[in-house]
Amino acid sequence: MLERRHDVRKRSAPMRLAVFASGGGSNFEAICRAVEAGRLDAEVVLCLADRLNAGVLERATTRGIPTIVLRRKDFPDDASFASRTVRALDETGANFVALAGYLKRVPPAVVARFTGRMTNIHPALLPDFGGPGMYGEHVHRAVLESGARESGATVHLVDDDYDSGSIIAQRRVTVRADDTPETLARRVLAIEHDLYPDVLQRFAREMDKQKANHEP
């Protein structure tokens, strides 16, 4: 059930952002802080998680942002799961979706509804080190085992496959000789927190221009 809280943002913004997350929500936090600092012209209108104990839910609740937990196993089929996801987005008026550590595949019907308006951030330099199972420590371990000299973060559009949508932006970090998956993960996460709000702001500016062009 969608849990509504008081709306802490009063001004109108071109981007009404829904954030999907599965874990602690550090990228969600970075997005919210960018909004609060005026770096991102958006209103975060929904936090959607696929786990009841996801730490991101507490971060959202603290900020008065509506939350919902939707798990595929709670629905009889893919169609009903997709339909409920779309309804949650419609209920909050979301016009853009940002995946931020969301580990489940988004239903194709939801992806189609938000074509060109759904992004994901991946903790490696795509197209390498992407696809099913490539998340968290698995990604960073694969980078180290490959002998790659660089890693980083990639923001891309979401399509029907894992990590295969058009790349929008990347930021790089040097892989150090003494790196472990944990140390590399920390440095990559730090650049994710800076990169993702910047990319979302590009979309927000474009949405603002489109809105202005359609106003009488």
C-alpha positions in Angstrom: 0.0 0.0 0.0 1.3 3.5 -0.9 2.3 5.3 2.2 1.8 9.1 1.9 3.5 11.7 4.0 3.4 15.4 4.0 5.0 17.1 1.0 8.1 19.0 2.1 8.7 20.6 -1.3 6.5 23.4 -2.3 7.8 24.8 -5.5 6.9 23.5 -8.9 9.6 21.5 -10.7 9.6 20.1 -14.2 10.8 16.7 -13.1 8.5 14.6 -10.8 10.9 11.9 -9.9 10.3 8.3 -8.7 13.3 6.5 -7.4 13.5 2.7 -7.4 16.0 1.2 -4.9 16.6 -2.1 -3.2 19.2 -1.3 -0.5 20.4 1.4 1.8 19.7 4.2 -0.6 22.9 6.2 -0.7 22.2 7.3 -4.2 18.6 8.2 -3.2 20.1 10.3 -0.5 22.5 12.0 -2.9 19.6 12.8 -5.2 17.5 14.3 -2.4 20.4 16.4 -1.2 20.9 17.7 -4.7 17.3 18.7 -4.9 17.5 20.4 -1.5 20.7 22.2 -2.5 19.1 23.5 -5.8 21.4 21.4 -8.0 18.6 19.3 -9.3 15.4 20.9 -10.4 13.1 18.1 -9.4 10.7 16.9 -6.8 11.1 13.4 -5.5 7.5 12.1 -5.4 8.0 8.4 -4.7 10.4 5.9 -3.3 9.7 2.4 -4.6 11.5 -0.6 -3.1 11.3 -4.3 -3.6 12.3 -5.2 0.0 10.4 -4.6 3.2 13.6 -3.9 5.1 15.3 -1.7 2.5 17.1 1.1 4.3 16.1 3.5 1.6 12.5 3.5 3.0 13.6 5.1 6.2 15.5 7.8 4.3 12.4 8.6 2.3 10.0 8.5 5.3 12.3 11.0 7.1 11.9 13.4 4.2 8.2 13.0 4.0 8.4 11.2 0.6 5.7 8.6 -0.3 7.0 5.1 -0.2 5.8 1.7 -1.5 7.1 -1.8 -1.5 6.2 -3.9 -4.5 7.5 -7.5 -4.7 6.9 -9.7 -7.7 6.2 -12.7 -5.5 3.2 -10.9 -4.1 1.4 -10.8 -7.4 -0.1 -13.7 -9.4 1.5 -12.7 -12.7 3.8 -10.2 -14.5 0.9 -8.2 -15.8 -0.6 -7.5 -12.4 2.8 -6.6 -11.0 3.4 -4.2 -13.9 -0.1 -2.7 -13.6 0.4 -2.0 -9.9 3.8 -0.4 -10.5 2.3 1.9 -13.1 -0.5 2.8 -10.8 1.9 3.7 -8.0 3.7 6.0 -10.5 0.5 7.6 -11.7 -0.8 8.1 -8.2 2.1 10.4 -7.4 2.3 12.1 -10.9 5.8 10.8 -11.5 7.1 11.7 -15.0 10.6 10.3 -14.6 12.1 7.2 -13.0 15.6 6.8 -11.7 16.8 3.4 -10.7 19.3 3.8 -7.9 20.6 0.4 -6.7 17.4 -1.4 -7.8 18.3 -5.0 -8.3 15.2 -6.3 -10.0 14.3 -6.2 -13.7 11.7 -3.5 -14.4 8.6 -5.0 -16.1 8.6 -4.3 -19.9 5.3 -2.5 -19.7 6.7 0.0 -17.2 9.8 0.5 -19.3 7.6 1.2 -22.3 5.5 3.7 -20.4 8.7 5.6 -19.5 10.7 5.3 -22.7 13.5 7.9 -22.6 12.4 8.9 -19.1 13.9 6.0 -17.1 17.6 5.9 -16.1 19.9 3.6 -14.2 23.3 4.0 -12.6 25.7 1.1 -12.8 28.9 0.8 -10.8 31.2 0.0 -13.7 32.1 1.3 -17.2 29.5 -0.3 -19.5 29.3 -2.1 -21.8 31.8 -4.2 -19.8 30.8 -5.7 -16.5 27.1 -5.5 -17.0 24.2 -7.9 -17.3 22.4 -10.3 -14.9 24.3 -10.9 -11.6 26.6 -7.9 -12.1 25.8 -5.8 -9.1 27.5 -4.7 -5.9 30.6 -6.6 -5.0 30.2 -8.9 -7.9 30.9 -6.0 -10.3 34.0 -4.8 -8.5 35.4 -8.2 -8.1 35.0 -8.9 -11.8 36.8 -5.6 -12.6 39.7 -6.5 -10.4 40.0 -10.0 -11.7 40.0 -8.7 -15.3 43.1 -6.6 -14.7 41.3 -3.4 -15.9 43.2 -0.3 -15.1 40.0 1.8 -14.8 36.6 1.5 -13.4 33.8 4.0 -12.7 30.1 4.6 -13.0 27.7 4.7 -16.0 24.3 6.3 -16.3 22.2 4.8 -19.0 18.7 4.7 -20.3 16.7 1.6 -19.3 15.4 -0.9 -21.8 14.1 -4.4 -21.6 17.5 -6.0 -20.9 19.9 -5.6 -18.0 22.4 -2.7 -18.4 22.0 -2.5 -22.2 20.3 0.8 -22.7 22.0 3.8 -24.4 24.8 5.2 -22.3 24.3 8.8 -21.2 27.4 9.6 -19.1 30.3 7.9 -17.5 32.9 8.9 -14.9 36.1 7.1 -14.3 38.3 6.1 -11.4 41.8 4.5 -11.5 42.0 0.9 -10.3 44.9 0.7 -7.7 47.2 -2.2 -7.3 46.1 -2.7 -3.7 42.4 -2.4 -4.4 39.9 -4.8 -2.9 36.3 -5.0 -4.1 35.4 -3.0 -1.0 37.9 -0.2 -1.5 37.1 0.1 -5.2 33.4 0.1 -4.4 33.8 3.1 -2.0 35.5 5.2 -4.6 33.0 4.3 -7.4 30.1 5.0 -5.1 31.5 8.5 -4.3 31.5 9.4 -8.0 28.0 7.9 -8.4 26.7 10.4 -5.8 28.1 13.3 -7.9 27.4 12.0 -11.3 23.7 10.8 -11.0 22.2 14.2 -9.9 24.2 16.0 -12.6 22.8 13.6 -15.3 19.2 13.9 -13.9 19.6 17.7 -14.0 20.2 17.5 -17.8 16.9 15.7 -18.2 15.2 18.2 -15.9 16.4 21.2 -18.0 15.2 19.5 -21.2 11.8 18.8 -19.6 11.6 22.4 -18.5 12.3 23.6 -22.0 9.6 21.3 -23.4 7.1 22.6 -20.9 7.9 26.2 -21.8 7.5 25.4 -25.5 4.0 24.1 -24.9 2.8 26.9 -22.7 0.6 29.6 -24.3 
